Amino acid sequence: MARGTAAVATGTGQQEAVLAALGELAGLAPSPVLTARLQRAAPLVAACDPRAAHPEDPAWAALLDAVTVQETRLYRHPPQADLVGALLPANLTRARAEDRPLRMLSAGCATGEEAFTLAAQAHHAMADAPGTGLEIQGLDLCRPALESASAGVIAPGLGDPLGLVPEALRPWLAGADGAPRLHPALRRSLAFHRANLLDGFGTAPGFDVIFCRNVLIYLTDAARARVTAALATALRPGGVLALGPTDRAPPGLLAQGESVWIKPA
């Protein structure tokens, strides 16, 4: 009995230490969702050394795969997606005038549907701005999700994956048979990479459009502030930032509605 009690205490102590390390490593905040995922991944938790947490360590990489939330879908929040689509032509015009590609980012891309949506919107808008290049990056820590995104797989999810997609965008996201399928032109503009959002977003300012939807809610206050500041820095003047419904953008950005902001030019 005593040995069993000690084992439970040891397991609880390891989980608490790993939870704290996840906060330092990836900015993940304690929550019932994260606790439940850690409990389901108990063997992975036991294999992690809280004193040596690193995203490239095999044990920690496997745990991050297991505990990060990968919920997404095409055209997930139509009013927000509509607004971003309406703001795209101005960004395309700016990119063309500066003789550079339009660059877009999905930060916390999960299985890629957010990036797929951006690609479809951009290609649709480019009909009025031919000759503009397009580069779309998706960043996430979860390796299985990134593998699905890189393969261009549209996950079945709940219900019809194309259910929220406007008719005008369906040729980019469905095959001739109507089944969910990426158009080859979209595949050429997409690139997915494993990255920790706490590390920033490369040379700044680099992006015309950034989506970071339903990611910040899982982070600690300090990590949330750090990531939102980095997102604003990574945004080009005149660029568009789209966040989740409960997120706040850093000071200095101009609110457009539907959790969308523009960086002053």
N, C-alpha and C positions, 0 to 999 in steps of 0.2 A: 504493500500500500504506500509506504513512504517512498519507495523507488518510483512508483507511478506518479505520485504527486511531484517529485523532483523532476521527472521527465517532462511533465506538463509545464512546470515553471520554466525549465530550460527552453522548451519550445516557444513559450510565450516571450521569453526574453530575447530569443533569436529573432522572432517576428518583429518585435518592437525595435530592435537594433537595425534590422533590414529596412523597416519602414522609415526610420530616421535617415538611413543612408540613401534611400530613394529620394527623399527630399533634397539632400545635398547633390545627388547625382543628376537627377532629371527635374527637380523642382516639384515633384508630386506631393500633393497635400494629403494628410490623413483624411480618410472618409470611409463611410460604410462600404462603398463600392470597392475601394482599394483593399480594405481589410478582408472582405469576402474573397477577392481574387487571390490575396496572399494565402488565405486558408486553403483554397482549392489547389494552390501551387506549393503546398507544404514541402514536398521533396526538393523543389527548386530553391525554396527559402533556406532549407537546411544546408544546401550546397554553397551558399553565398557567404563570403567573408566580409562582414560590414566594415572592417578596417581597410579593405582594399577594393572598394567599389569602383568599377570602371566599366563604361558601356561596351568596351571591346573584350572584356573578360568573358569567357564562354558561359560561366555560371550566371553572371549578371545580365548578359545579353539574352539568355534564355528566360530569365525572370522578367525582364522588360517586355519581351515578346508576350508573356502571359498576362501581365497586369495592365498594359496600356489599353485604353478604350479605342475600339476601331469601328465606331458607328458612323456611317456616312451614306449618302445616296446622291444620285444625279439630281441637279436642280433642287437642292434640298429645301430651301426656303424661297419659294417663287417671288415674293415681293422684293426681297433683297437681290436675288439673281436678276430680276427684271431691271432694277435700278443700276446695277453694275453694267448690265448690257447696254443701257442707255448712255452710260458714261464712257463706254469704250471708244466710240468714234473720235472723241477729242484726244484721247491718248494715242490712238492710231495715227491721227494727223500729226501729233507732236513727234512721234517716233519716226515717221516718214520724213518730216522736215529736218530732223537731226541725223538722217541717214543711218539709222540703227534699227535693230529688231525691237518689236514690242516684247517686253519681258514680264512674265507673270509668275506668282509664287503661291503654292498651296502649302502652308506651314502646319504640319500635323495632318498630312494628306491621307492617312489610313490606307484603304485599298484603292484610292485614286479617283473615286467618282467626282470629287470636287474639282480636281485638275482636269478630268475629262470634260466636265461642264464648261470650265474656263476655255478649254481648247475649242469646243464647239461654238461657244459665243464669239470667240476671236475670229475663227474662220468665217463665220456667218457675217460678222462686221467687216471683214477684209474684202468682201465683194465690192465694197465702195472705196477701198483703199488698196488696190492691187500693188504688188511689188514690195510690200512691207514684210520683213522677216518676223518670225514668231518663235519665242523660246519660253517654255513653261516648265518650271521645276516643282517637284513634290518632295517634301522632306518629312521623314518620320523615323522613329526608333525601332518600330516593330518590323522584323525581317520578313515574316510570312505575309504581312500586309503589303510590304514593298514588292515582294515577288509577284503578288497578284496584280498590283498596279503596273509594274514593268511589263507584265505579260499582256496588259490591255484587257484584263478580264473585268467585265461588269458584273459585280456580285448580285445574286438574286435578291438578297435582303428580304424585307417584308413587303409582300404584294408585288405589283408590276414595277420593275426597275425604271421603266420609261413613263410611269404614271404621271409624274409632275413635269415632264419635259414638253415645252411648247412644240407645236407641229413644225415650225420653221427650223428647229434644231434637230429634229429626228433623223434626217438623212445623214447627219454626222455621227449619230449614236445608235443606229439600227441598220441591220442588213436588209437586203432586198426582201427577205422573208419576214421582216418585221421584228426579228429577234434582236435583243440588245447586242450590239457589236460596234466597236470603234472603227471609224473610217480610217483607211491607211494614212491619209494626210495628217490626221490628228496624232497618230503614233509617231510620226517623224518629228513633231514639235514638242513631244513630251520626254522628260527625263526625271527619273526618281532616284533619290539618294538617301542613305541612312545618315541621320544627323540629329544632334541634340539641340533643341531650340534655344537652350541657355547659351550656346556658343555663338549666337548671332547669325547673320545671313550674308556673309561675304562682303565684297567691296561695296561700299555705300556711297551715294544712293544708287541702287541697281534695278529696282522693279517699278513697273508702271501700275500693276495691280497686285495686291496681296490679299489672300483669304487666310484667315486663322479663326475658323468658326468652331465653337464648342471644344476648344482646347484649353483655353486659359482657366476655365472653371475647375479644372482638375489640378491646378497649380497652387502653391503657397502664395501668400501675398507678395513676398519678396521676389519670387520667381515670376509672378504675373507682371509686376512692375518692370522687371528686367527685360522680359520678352516683348512687352508692348513698346517699351522705349526702343528696343532694337528693331522692331517692325517699322516704327515711324522713321528711324534713321535710314532703313533700307529702302524706303519709298522715295521715288523721284518727285521733284516738285510737280504738282498737278496730278500726282498719282492717287490711286483709289485704295483705301484700306477697308476691308469687310471683316467684321468680328461677329461673335455670338451675341444673342439678345441681351445677356446680362453683363457684357463686357464694356469697359470704358476705354476709349482711346486716350493716348497721351495728350497733354495740352498743346494747343497750337494747330490742331487739325480742324477742318471745317465740317460740321455735321451736315449730312445730306438726307438723313432719314434711314429707317430699316437697318440700323447698325452699320452704316456706311459713312466714311469720312474721306475728305480730299485734303491732301497736303498743299498748302498755298504755293503757288508758282513764284 
